[in-house]
C-alpha cells in the first residue's frame, strides 16, 4: 500500500538523488521508484487502484453531466469536492 509521497509504495525507498517517484496512472496515489517496483506491486495494488480510478471516473462523469445540464450549484459542489 502507498506509504506516502516520500518513498516507493513497493520497496519503501526514497527516490534516487535527482529523480522523482513515478505516480501510478490508474489511481494517481501510489508512487514508485521504478517500473520494476510498479510491476512487482501490481497484484496487491490492483484492487485499490481500480477502486480509486472508478471513484474518480464516477466523480468526473457527475461533473460533466451537471455541467451539461447547466446546474451550476452542483458543478460548484462537485468541484469543491475535488471532482475536477
Beta strands, then each sheet from edge to edge (+ up, - down):
strand 1: 22-23
strand 2: 31-32
sheet 1: 1+ 2-
end
